[in-house]
Amino acid sequence: MVIFRSISEIKEKLRHPAVTIGNFDGVHLGHREILRRVRELARARDGVSVVVTFVPHPLQVISPGTGVKLITTPREKRSLIEASGIDYLLEIPFDLAFASIPATEFVERVLVGTIGMESLVIGYDYAFGRGREGNVTLLRQLGERFSFSVELLQPIASGGLVYSSTAVRTMVSEGEVKGVVSVLGRHYEVTGTVVHGHQRGRGLGFPTANLQTEKELLPAAGVYAVKVRIGTALHDGACNIGTNPTFGNDRLSLEVYLFDFDSELYGREVSLIFIERLRGELRFPDAEALKEAIAADVARCRAILKELSLEE
């Protein structure tokens, strides 16, 4: 996949491009259906598939007070879009000046004039441009004017739940890491670098790796059964997200205890694949009670992960 990080990097129109435009935060199953359709249209014309997205997320620029937490980091989003078979990704730097551009100008100058768009696929709820004026009605009018087709995909839902980034954020923030698989199409994952911690886990007999991550959206505080990816290998583990209230902390930490593992991890990148939440965060009367609870948590995690098989 070729990545353009600005409009100016595109030096000539692409070959019969089928385009989609959106934020694609999370690249969930609804997004993947859009990407599948874009690829299909591109193949039908012996053309190329193009995703147009924005960095940072427009909500973080237009409404920073909303505190929206992104599901995927920029690197994760690129990787997931590439894995979907897309040929080109255009990441447009987004700021207030860009937000003020009328939708018609954006379509004429960027989508048609620069990319050469011949077909456009959008999700059911997407609109862009100044005041979100770039809705399906306007786009179809512009399609007639500039000779491109417009296809609106209807929402995908299961059990009454519409697949959306908002649904994913809600589920993850509430610790629903098992249920969110049905919307994401994969387990929720957090990647980070192992850093030095307080080593309290080691003192309790359960040495943990403390992670520093750029991931904005973390699952709710609590204990989780996780698979841990280190390089290409997968290991079983128990993850704790919280402030360690037993020790009077107030800073959120992300730590994982890897079962039957004793190699040095400081400075290494690891990924936590969240399988199931065991419980919320608890305060224990003393370290001994905490130690007993951890032992019980580890036993439950082992049982949960025993029958689980993930491709490495």
N, C-alpha and C positions, 0 to 999 in steps of 0.2 A: 504494500500500500504506500502510495506517495502522499506525503503530508506537506501541505502548504500552510505556513503560519501567518500569512497575510495575503490580501487580495493581489498585491503587486507582484507576488512570486509567480503568479500564473501569467506566462508570457504569450500564450496563444490559446485559442479556444480548443476545448477537448473534443474527442471524437464521439459524436452522437450521445452526449451525456444525459443519463437519467439521474435526477437530483432529488435529494430530500434535505430538508432544513429543519433543525430543531436543537434542543439542548442535549437530549439523549443521556441525561444523568442516570446512571445505573445500567443502561443498556439492557432493560428488562425484556420480557417476552413480547410485550406490545411493540417496543422499539425494534426487536429482531424481526417481527413480521413486516414492518415498514422496510427494513434493510433487505429482507428477502425479496420483496416486491420490486424494489429499486434494481437489484441485481437482475431480476427476471426481465424487466423492461429494457435494461441495458443490453442483455444478451440477445433479445429479440431484434435489436437494430444493429448488432455487431458494434455496440458502443461501450461506454465505460460508466461505472456507478460512482456517484459522488455524494458525499455527506458534507453538508455545510453546518458548522456549529460555532459557538461563541465562547471566548475565554476572556475574563471569568464568566460565570453564569450570570445572565442579565439581571436576575433578581438581586444578586449581591451588589450590583451597581445602582439599579433603579430604586430598590427598597432594602437598603442594608439593615434597617431596623428589624426586618422580619426574622433575621438570624437563621435563614435556611442553611442546613448542613448538607453538603453534597454526599451522594452515595458513592461515587467513584472519584478518584483522583484523576488529574489529566492523563497521567501515564496509563492508569487502568482503563480509562475510556478509550484511549487510542488502541490499546491492545485488544479490547473487546470488539471494537468496530472492525479492526483488521481481521480478527478471527471470524467475523461474519462474512468475509469475502469481498469487502468494499475495495474499489480500486484507488479512489482519491479521497482524502480528507482535507477540507479547508477549515482551519481554525481562525476565525476572525477576531482580532482584539476588540473587546467591547468596552466602551466608555459612554459617558453621557452625550458626547458629541455624535457618536455613531447612533445612539438611541434616538436621536432627533431626526434621522434621515427618513423621509417618507418611504412607505413600502413600494410605491411605484418606481421611485428612483432606484431603490435597491435592486428590484427585479430587472429593470432596464440596464443599469450600469454593471451590476455584478453577475446576476444569474444568467442573463441573456448576453450582455455585451462582453463579459470577460470569460465566463465558463462556456457559453454557447448552449445553454440548457434547451433540450428538446422535449423533455417530460419531467413532471414534478409530482412527487408523492409526499403527502403530508398526513399527520395524525389528525384524528377527529377534533381535537381541542386546541390545535396549534394556530397561532397568529403571530405576526411579527411586524416590525416597522413602528414608526411613531404612533403612539396610542393604540398599538396592536391592530392597526388598520388593515394589515395584510392578511385578511381572512379568506376563506375559500371563495366567497362571492367575488371579491376584488381580483383574486388570482385567476379565476376563470375568465373574467373580463380581459385581464392582461394576457392570458393565454391566447385568446382570439386575436388580440392586437399584435402579439409578438410570435405567434405560431408555435406555442408549446402546449402540451396536454397537461391537465391537472387531474390527479386522482386522490380522492379523500378516503382514507381507510377508516372503517368503523372501529369502535372500541372492542377490545378483546376482554372477556370477563370469564370468571369461573366461580360458581357458587354465589353469584351476585356481586363479587368483588371485581371491579374494573382494574385491569393492569395499568398502573401508573407509578410515576416516581414518588408522588405523594403517599401512595399506599405503601410503597417500600420503606420510605422514611418513617412512617408511623409504626409499621411492624417492627423494624429494627430497633427504633428508639424505645419500644415497649418490651424488647427482649424476645420477640416472636421469630427467632432465627430458624426454627424448624418450619413454620408456616410460610415464611417469606420465599422459600424455595419455589413454591408454586407460582409466584409472580416473577421472580428473577430468572428462574430456569436454572439456577445453580445455588450452591450454598454461599452465604454472605462471608466475605473474606476481608481481613485486615492485615496489611503488610507493614512491618516496621523494622527498626534496627535495635538490636539488643544493647542495652546500656546498663551501667552499674546502678544498683538499687540499694536498699537498706540491709539486704541479706537477712531479713527476718525469717523468710521461708527456709533458708538453710539452717537457721538455728532451731527450727521446728521439725527438721528432718525432711522437708520438702523444698529443696532448692528451686527457686523460680527464675525464669529469664524475664527481665523487665523490658518492655518494648516502648520505643519512642516512635510515633507514627504521625504522618501528615494527614491521615484519614480524618475527615471532619465528623462523620457519622459513626459513632460507636454504639454497640448494643447497650441496653439498659444495664445498670450496675447489677452484679450478681456473679454466679459461678456457672461455667459452661463446659460441656464436653466438646473438645476441639480436635481436629486433625491439624498437625503442624508441618508445613512444608519448609524444608531446609535444603536448598539446592533442588535436586530432583527427587529427594526422598521424602516420604510421609511418615510422621510419627504420631502416636496417640498422646493426648495431654488433657489437662484440666486448666481452664483459664479463669482468672478472677479479674473483674473490672470493678473498681470502686476506690474508696478512700481509706480502706483499712481502719474502720472506726474503733476496733478493739485497741489499737495503739494511738488513738486520738488524732489521726491524720485528717486533713481536709483537702488534700491534693489528690485528684483522680489519677489512678495508676492502672496500667494494663500489664498483667504478668501471667506467665504460663509455666506450669510444672509439666515437664516432659517425662513420661513413664520410661523407665529402664534406659535412661540416656545420661551420659556423663561427660560428653565432649564440651570443649570450650566454645562459647557462642558470642562472647563480647565483640561488638562491632559487626556482626554478621546480620544479613537481612533474612528474616523469617516471615512466613505468612500463616496466620491463624484462620482456619476454615471452621466456622461456627456450625456445630451440628445440633446441639440441644441445650436449652437452659435448664439447670437443675433447681436453682433457687435464687432469690434476691439477696442483697447484701445484709448481713446480720452483724450485730455487735455481741461479742462474747465476754463473759465476766473476767476471763483470764486467758493466758497463753495456752494453758493445758486444755481448756475447753475448745479453743480454736483448733488446736492440734487434732483433737478427736473429730471435730467437724470436717477438717480437711481430709483426714483418713477416710471418713465416710463418703465424702464427695469424690475422692479418687476411686474408691471402689465402685461407685455408681457410674462414673465416667468410663471406667474399664468395661463394665457390663454393656453400656450403651454402644461403645465403639467396637466391641468384640466382633459383632456380626456385620459391621459396616465396611464396605469396600469402595474406595475411591480410586480412580485412575491416577497414577502418578505422572 
